[in-house]
Amino acid sequence: MRLTVYTNCSLRMLIYLGTKNEGFAAISEVARSYVITENHLTAVTHQLGRAGCM
């Protein structure tokens, strides 16, 4: 199964936040961890927030 870049970034963001034990995570922190551009994660985070997932 192939995922789009958007879906891949969304899942990685949710997994990262789910495994983080405390508080908030900066987009730059997640981007460095998964070697993803901050621009992609910013768009993903915005959409996830609007959907009520974050």
C-alpha positions as a printed NumPy array, in Angstrom:
array([[  0.   ,   0.   ,   0.   ],
       [  1.308,   3.44 ,  -0.872],
       [  0.537,   6.531,   1.171],
       [  0.487,  10.077,  -0.052],
       [  3.048,  12.469,   1.415],
       [  0.217,  14.227,   3.232],
       [ -1.1  ,  11.002,   4.807],
       [  2.413,   9.907,   5.719],
       [  3.111,  13.225,   7.467],
       [ -0.255,  13.116,   9.239],
       [  0.351,   9.645,  10.612],
       [  3.894,  10.464,  11.688],
       [  2.692,  13.598,  13.488],
       [ -0.03 ,  11.687,  15.344],
       [  2.332,   8.833,  16.219],
       [  4.938,  11.272,  17.515],
       [  2.414,  13.077,  19.682],
       [  0.936,   9.794,  20.886],
       [  4.287,   8.476,  22.052],
       [  5.427,  11.742,  23.631],
       [  5.002,  11.468,  27.371],
       [  4.406,  15.088,  28.226],
       [  3.291,  18.438,  26.901],
       [  3.472,  19.909,  23.465],
       [  5.842,  19.223,  20.588],
       [  7.183,  21.863,  18.227],
       [  6.763,  21.308,  14.517],
       [ 10.521,  21.706,  14.125],
       [ 11.072,  18.922,  16.676],
       [  8.861,  16.491,  14.764],
       [ 10.378,  17.552,  11.422],
       [ 13.903,  16.824,  12.671],
       [ 12.832,  13.512,  14.158],
       [ 11.311,  12.187,  10.918],
       [ 13.342,  14.242,   8.402],
       [ 10.248,  15.913,   6.972],
       [  9.988,  19.539,   5.882],
       [  8.417,  21.938,   8.339],
       [  6.181,  23.286,   5.555],
       [  4.51 ,  19.895,   5.088],
       [  4.05 ,  19.457,   8.834],
       [  2.62 ,  22.945,   9.232],
       [ -0.08 ,  22.215,   6.642],
       [ -0.8  ,  18.825,   8.199],
       [ -0.965,  20.257,  11.714],
       [ -3.353,  22.978,  10.593],
       [ -5.714,  20.438,   8.982],
       [ -5.545,  18.046,  11.948],
       [ -6.343,  20.917,  14.296],
       [ -9.337,  21.97 ,  12.213],
       [-10.573,  18.373,  12.234],
       [-10.322,  18.266,  16.033],
       [ -7.619,  15.618,  16.105],
       [ -5.142,  17.762,  18.006]])
